[in-house]
Each structure stands twice: as structure tokens, then as C-alpha cells.
Amino acid sequence: MTNSIAIGLAVLILGGIAIDAVLTGSDGLRFLAQKLLDLIEWIAFWR
């Protein structure tokens, strides 16, 4: 991965987080964070 691709991806991710925060008050980000924690817990159980 080149630096320009990494910077582009970072800008897209941060832009998406900013848009979610402005439009919905971070409801989408909070939902995804909760699902990620559930997935980590589920994977740890099977380990």
C-alpha cells in the first residue's frame, strides 16, 4: 500500500465518521462499535 492510498483511505474513513457525527449524532458509529465488541467477545469465547 502506498502512502497516497493510505492517506486517501484515512480521509474517507474520517470523513465518514464526521458525516455520521453531524447527521445522526454518531448513532451509526456507536452501533458499529457495539457490534465489533460483540464480535470480539464471541471470538474470544471460541478461542
DRENVOBA-226341 format. One record per residue: residue number from 1; residue in one letter; x, y, z of N, C-alpha, C in turn. Coordinates in steps of 0.2 Angstrom, whole numbers, plus 5000, padded with zeros to 4 digits. Example, Ala and Ser with C-alpha at 12.3 -4.5 7.8 and 13.67 -1.06 7.14 Angstrom:
2
node nr=1 | rest=a | n.east=5066 | n.north=4972 | n.up=5039 | ca.east=5062 | ca.north=4978 | ca.up=5039 | c.east=5066 | c.north=4984 | c.up=5039 .
node nr=2 | rest=s | n.east=5064 | n.north=4989 | n.up=5035 | ca.east=5068 | ca.north=4995 | ca.up=5036 | c.east=5064 | c.north=5000 | c.up=5039 .
REM end
This chain:
47
node nr=1 | rest=m | n.east=5004 | n.north=4994 | n.up=5000 | ca.east=5000 | ca.north=5000 | ca.up=5000 | c.east=5005 | c.north=5006 | c.up=5000 .
node nr=2 | rest=t | n.east=5003 | n.north=5011 | n.up=4995 | ca.east=5007 | ca.north=5017 | ca.up=4995 | c.east=5005 | c.north=5022 | c.up=5000 .
node nr=3 | rest=n | n.east=5009 | n.north=5027 | n.up=5001 | ca.east=5007 | ca.north=5032 | ca.up=5006 | c.east=5000 | c.north=5036 | c.up=5003 .
node nr=4 | rest=s | n.east=5000 | n.north=5037 | n.up=4997 | ca.east=4994 | ca.north=5041 | ca.up=4994 | c.east=4988 | c.north=5037 | c.up=4995 .
node nr=5 | rest=i | n.east=4988 | n.north=5030 | n.up=4994 | ca.east=4982 | ca.north=5026 | ca.up=4996 | c.east=4980 | c.north=5026 | c.up=5003 .
node nr=6 | rest=a | n.east=4985 | n.north=5025 | n.up=5007 | ca.east=4984 | ca.north=5025 | ca.up=5014 | c.east=4981 | c.north=5032 | c.up=5017 .
node nr=7 | rest=i | n.east=4983 | n.north=5038 | n.up=5014 | ca.east=4980 | ca.north=5044 | ca.up=5016 | c.east=4973 | c.north=5045 | c.up=5013 .
node nr=8 | rest=g | n.east=4972 | n.north=5042 | n.up=5007 | ca.east=4965 | ca.north=5043 | ca.up=5004 | c.east=4960 | c.north=5039 | c.up=5008 .
node nr=9 | rest=l | n.east=4962 | n.north=5033 | n.up=5010 | ca.east=4958 | ca.north=5029 | ca.up=5015 | c.east=4957 | c.north=5032 | c.up=5021 .
node nr=10 | rest=a | n.east=4962 | n.north=5035 | n.up=5024 | ca.east=4961 | ca.north=5038 | ca.up=5031 | c.east=4956 | c.north=5044 | c.up=5030 .
node nr=11 | rest=v | n.east=4957 | n.north=5048 | n.up=5025 | ca.east=4952 | ca.north=5053 | ca.up=5023 | c.east=4945 | c.north=5051 | c.up=5023 .
node nr=12 | rest=l | n.east=4944 | n.north=5046 | n.up=5019 | ca.east=4937 | ca.north=5043 | ca.up=5018 | c.east=4934 | c.north=5041 | c.up=5024 .
node nr=13 | rest=i | n.east=4938 | n.north=5037 | n.up=5028 | ca.east=4936 | ca.north=5034 | ca.up=5035 | c.east=4934 | c.north=5040 | c.up=5040 .
node nr=14 | rest=l | n.east=4939 | n.north=5045 | n.up=5040 | ca.east=4937 | ca.north=5051 | ca.up=5045 | c.east=4932 | c.north=5055 | c.up=5042 .
node nr=15 | rest=g | n.east=4931 | n.north=5056 | n.up=5036 | ca.east=4925 | ca.north=5059 | ca.up=5033 | c.east=4919 | c.north=5056 | c.up=5034 .
node nr=16 | rest=g | n.east=4919 | n.north=5049 | n.up=5034 | ca.east=4913 | ca.north=5046 | ca.up=5035 | c.east=4911 | c.north=5046 | c.up=5043 .
node nr=17 | rest=i | n.east=4916 | n.north=5046 | n.up=5047 | ca.east=4914 | ca.north=5047 | ca.up=5054 | c.east=4912 | c.north=5054 | c.up=5056 .
node nr=18 | rest=a | n.east=4915 | n.north=5059 | n.up=5052 | ca.east=4912 | ca.north=5066 | ca.up=5053 | c.east=4905 | c.north=5067 | c.up=5051 .
node nr=19 | rest=i | n.east=4904 | n.north=5064 | n.up=5045 | ca.east=4897 | ca.north=5065 | ca.up=5042 | c.east=4892 | c.north=5061 | c.up=5047 .
node nr=20 | rest=d | n.east=4894 | n.north=5055 | n.up=5049 | ca.east=4889 | ca.north=5052 | ca.up=5054 | c.east=4888 | c.north=5056 | c.up=5060 .
node nr=21 | rest=a | n.east=4893 | n.north=5059 | n.up=5063 | ca.east=4893 | ca.north=5063 | ca.up=5069 | c.east=4888 | c.north=5069 | c.up=5068 .
node nr=22 | rest=v | n.east=4889 | n.north=5072 | n.up=5062 | ca.east=4885 | ca.north=5078 | ca.up=5061 | c.east=4878 | c.north=5077 | c.up=5059 .
node nr=23 | rest=l | n.east=4876 | n.north=5071 | n.up=5055 | ca.east=4870 | ca.north=5070 | ca.up=5053 | c.east=4866 | c.north=5066 | c.up=5058 .
node nr=24 | rest=t | n.east=4869 | n.north=5061 | n.up=5061 | ca.east=4865 | ca.north=5057 | ca.up=5066 | c.east=4867 | c.north=5057 | c.up=5073 .
node nr=25 | rest=g | n.east=4872 | n.north=5061 | n.up=5075 | ca.east=4874 | ca.north=5061 | ca.up=5082 | c.east=4878 | c.north=5055 | c.up=5084 .
node nr=26 | rest=s | n.east=4882 | n.north=5052 | n.up=5079 | ca.east=4886 | ca.north=5046 | ca.up=5080 | c.east=4882 | c.north=5040 | c.up=5081 .
node nr=27 | rest=d | n.east=4876 | n.north=5039 | n.up=5080 | ca.east=4872 | ca.north=5033 | ca.up=5081 | c.east=4875 | c.north=5027 | c.up=5077 .
node nr=28 | rest=g | n.east=4877 | n.north=5028 | n.up=5071 | ca.east=4880 | ca.north=5023 | ca.up=5067 | c.east=4886 | c.north=5021 | c.up=5069 .
node nr=29 | rest=l | n.east=4890 | n.north=5025 | n.up=5071 | ca.east=4897 | ca.north=5023 | ca.up=5074 | c.east=4896 | c.north=5020 | c.up=5081 .
node nr=30 | rest=r | n.east=4892 | n.north=5022 | n.up=5085 | ca.east=4890 | ca.north=5018 | ca.up=5091 | c.east=4888 | c.north=5011 | c.up=5090 .
node nr=31 | rest=f | n.east=4883 | n.north=5010 | n.up=5085 | ca.east=4881 | ca.north=5004 | ca.up=5083 | c.east=4886 | c.north=4999 | c.up=5081 .
node nr=32 | rest=l | n.east=4890 | n.north=5002 | n.up=5076 | ca.east=4896 | ca.north=4998 | ca.up=5074 | c.east=4901 | c.north=4996 | c.up=5079 .
node nr=33 | rest=a | n.east=4902 | n.north=5001 | n.up=5084 | ca.east=4907 | ca.north=4999 | ca.up=5089 | c.east=4904 | c.north=4994 | c.up=5094 .
node nr=34 | rest=q | n.east=4898 | n.north=4994 | n.up=5095 | ca.east=4895 | ca.north=4989 | ca.up=5099 | c.east=4895 | c.north=4982 | c.up=5096 .
node nr=35 | rest=k | n.east=4894 | n.north=4982 | n.up=5090 | ca.east=4894 | ca.north=4975 | ca.up=5086 | c.east=4901 | c.north=4973 | c.up=5086 .
node nr=36 | rest=l | n.east=4906 | n.north=4977 | n.up=5085 | ca.east=4913 | ca.north=4975 | ca.up=5085 | c.east=4915 | c.north=4972 | c.up=5092 .
node nr=37 | rest=l | n.east=4913 | n.north=4975 | n.up=5097 | ca.east=4914 | ca.north=4972 | ca.up=5104 | c.east=4910 | c.north=4965 | c.up=5105 .
node nr=38 | rest=d | n.east=4904 | n.north=4965 | n.up=5102 | ca.east=4901 | ca.north=4958 | ca.up=5102 | c.east=4905 | c.north=4953 | c.up=5098 .
node nr=39 | rest=l | n.east=4907 | n.north=4955 | n.up=5093 | ca.east=4911 | ca.north=4950 | ca.up=5089 | c.east=4917 | c.north=4948 | c.up=5092 .
node nr=40 | rest=i | n.east=4921 | n.north=4953 | n.up=5095 | ca.east=4927 | ca.north=4951 | ca.up=5099 | c.east=4926 | c.north=4946 | c.up=5105 .
node nr=41 | rest=e | n.east=4920 | n.north=4948 | n.up=5108 | ca.east=4918 | ca.north=4943 | ca.up=5114 | c.east=4917 | c.north=4936 | c.up=5111 .
node nr=42 | rest=w | n.east=4913 | n.north=4936 | n.up=5106 | ca.east=4911 | ca.north=4930 | ca.up=5103 | c.east=4917 | c.north=4926 | c.up=5101 .
node nr=43 | rest=i | n.east=4922 | n.north=4929 | n.up=5097 | ca.east=4928 | ca.north=4926 | ca.up=5095 | c.east=4932 | c.north=4923 | c.up=5101 .
node nr=44 | rest=a | n.east=4932 | n.north=4927 | n.up=5106 | ca.east=4936 | ca.north=4926 | ca.up=5112 | c.east=4933 | c.north=4919 | c.up=5116 .
node nr=45 | rest=f | n.east=4927 | n.north=4919 | n.up=5115 | ca.east=4923 | ca.north=4913 | ca.up=5118 | c.east=4926 | c.north=4907 | c.up=5115 .
node nr=46 | rest=w | n.east=4926 | n.north=4907 | n.up=5108 | ca.east=4928 | ca.north=4901 | ca.up=5104 | c.east=4936 | c.north=4899 | c.up=5104 .
node nr=47 | rest=r | n.east=4939 | n.north=4904 | n.up=5107 | ca.east=4947 | ca.north=4903 | ca.up=5107 | c.east=4948 | c.north=4898 | c.up=5112 .
REM end
